[in-house]
Amino acid sequence: MTNITRYDPFNELDDVFKGLFVRPMRFDLDLAPQMKMKIDVTKADDSYTVKADIPGVEKDDIQVSVDGSEVTISGEIKKETEEKKGEEVLRSERYYGKISRSFTLPQDVDEAKVSAKYADGVLKLTLPMKARTTRKKITVS
């Protein structure tokens, strides 16, 4: 009876790389932040509270828009890092990006009473609900 063996085409490559020293690489780069905005939405009796994590964004680069029950939060991240030694630039890194998040609430928001505060990379929105209009039953004469 013959033995069946599986052919491995990469087995022959082991001889090619044998004796070759490969040094592990290490990158100390501060990579671009994850482009996902994390939010928490809570509801009180008469308002919604939204906490959005947007670290690295300046307060002036944040825009909030409310259209009925739809809320949009957007911001622009700008980061520049440069390391110099004398006149020679050793490393220069730049990152620019936009981040945006939209969501719809179950009830319309009173745009005139919305407040926003930004501290320590967290945007806190207070979104008061609009008073619900009651349906009026009309009798036909």
C-alpha positions as CSV (number, residue, x, y, z in Angstrom):
1,M,0.0,0.0,0.0
2,T,1.3,3.5,-0.8
3,N,1.4,6.4,1.5
4,I,-0.3,9.5,0.4
5,T,1.4,12.8,1.3
6,R,0.1,16.3,0.8
7,Y,2.3,18.6,-1.4
8,D,3.3,21.8,0.3
9,P,4.8,24.3,-2.2
10,F,6.1,26.6,0.6
11,N,8.2,23.8,2.2
12,E,10.8,24.4,-0.5
13,L,11.0,28.1,0.4
14,D,12.3,27.3,3.9
15,D,15.7,26.7,2.5
16,V,15.8,30.1,0.7
17,F,15.1,32.0,3.9
18,K,17.2,29.8,6.2
19,G,20.0,31.8,7.8
20,L,18.4,35.1,6.9
21,F,18.1,37.3,9.9
22,V,14.9,39.3,10.0
23,R,14.7,42.0,12.6
24,P,11.3,42.7,14.1
25,M,10.1,46.2,13.2
26,R,8.7,48.6,15.7
27,F,6.7,51.7,14.8
28,D,6.4,54.5,17.3
29,L,3.9,56.4,15.2
30,D,0.9,58.1,16.8
31,L,-1.6,56.7,14.3
32,A,-4.7,58.6,13.3
33,P,-7.5,58.2,15.9
34,Q,-10.4,55.9,15.1
35,M,-12.9,57.7,13.1
36,K,-15.9,56.6,15.0
37,M,-17.7,58.9,17.3
38,K,-19.1,57.2,20.4
39,I,-22.4,58.6,21.8
40,D,-24.7,58.0,24.7
41,V,-28.3,59.2,24.5
42,T,-30.5,59.4,27.7
43,K,-34.0,60.5,28.1
44,A,-35.5,62.5,30.9
45,D,-39.1,63.6,31.3
46,D,-38.8,66.6,29.0
47,S,-35.4,66.4,27.3
48,Y,-32.8,64.2,25.8
49,T,-29.1,64.3,26.8
50,V,-26.4,63.3,24.4
51,K,-22.8,62.7,25.3
52,A,-20.5,62.4,22.3
53,D,-16.8,61.5,22.6
54,I,-14.8,63.6,20.1
55,P,-11.3,63.9,21.5
56,G,-8.7,65.9,19.5
57,V,-11.3,68.3,18.1
58,E,-11.2,72.0,18.9
59,K,-14.4,73.5,20.3
60,D,-14.5,75.9,17.2
61,D,-14.4,72.9,14.8
62,I,-17.6,71.3,16.1
63,Q,-20.9,71.8,14.4
64,V,-24.3,70.6,15.7
65,S,-27.5,70.8,13.6
66,V,-31.0,69.8,14.6
67,D,-33.8,69.4,12.1
68,G,-37.0,68.2,13.7
69,S,-36.0,64.9,15.4
70,E,-32.7,64.4,13.4
71,V,-29.5,65.5,15.1
72,T,-26.1,65.8,13.3
73,I,-22.8,66.2,15.1
74,S,-19.7,66.9,13.0
75,G,-16.1,68.0,13.6
76,E,-12.8,68.4,12.0
77,I,-9.6,66.9,13.5
78,K,-6.3,68.6,12.8
79,K,-3.0,67.3,14.2
80,E,0.5,68.3,13.4
81,T,3.6,66.9,15.0
82,E,7.2,67.8,14.1
83,E,10.4,66.7,15.7
84,K,13.5,68.8,15.0
85,K,17.1,68.4,15.9
86,G,18.8,71.7,15.1
87,E,17.8,72.7,11.6
88,E,17.2,69.1,10.4
89,V,13.7,67.7,10.5
90,L,13.8,64.2,11.8
91,R,10.1,63.4,11.7
92,S,7.0,65.2,10.6
93,E,3.5,63.9,10.9
94,R,0.2,65.4,9.9
95,Y,-3.3,64.3,10.1
96,Y,-6.5,65.9,9.0
97,G,-9.9,64.4,9.0
98,K,-13.6,64.9,9.4
99,I,-15.9,63.0,11.7
100,S,-19.7,63.0,11.6
101,R,-22.6,61.2,13.2
102,S,-26.3,61.5,12.6
103,F,-29.2,59.9,14.5
104,T,-33.0,60.3,14.8
105,L,-34.8,60.7,18.1
106,P,-38.3,59.4,18.7
107,Q,-39.7,62.9,19.2
108,D,-39.0,66.4,17.7
109,V,-36.5,68.7,19.4
110,D,-37.2,72.3,20.3
111,E,-34.3,73.9,18.3
112,A,-34.5,77.2,20.2
113,K,-33.7,75.7,23.6
114,V,-30.8,73.4,22.6
115,S,-27.6,73.8,24.7
116,A,-24.2,72.4,24.1
117,K,-21.0,72.2,26.2
118,Y,-17.6,70.8,25.3
119,A,-15.0,69.9,27.9
120,D,-12.2,67.3,28.0
121,G,-13.1,65.8,24.6
122,V,-16.8,65.2,25.5
123,L,-19.6,67.2,23.9
124,K,-22.7,67.3,26.0
125,L,-26.0,68.3,24.3
126,T,-29.3,69.0,26.1
127,L,-32.1,68.6,23.6
128,P,-35.5,69.7,25.0
129,M,-38.5,67.9,23.4
130,K,-41.1,69.9,21.6
131,A,-44.5,69.8,23.2
132,R,-46.6,67.3,21.4
133,T,-49.6,68.7,19.7
134,T,-52.8,67.0,20.6
135,R,-55.1,65.9,17.9
136,K,-58.2,67.8,17.7
137,K,-61.3,65.9,16.6
138,I,-63.4,67.9,14.2
139,T,-67.1,67.2,13.9
140,V,-68.5,67.4,10.4
141,S,-71.7,69.4,10.1
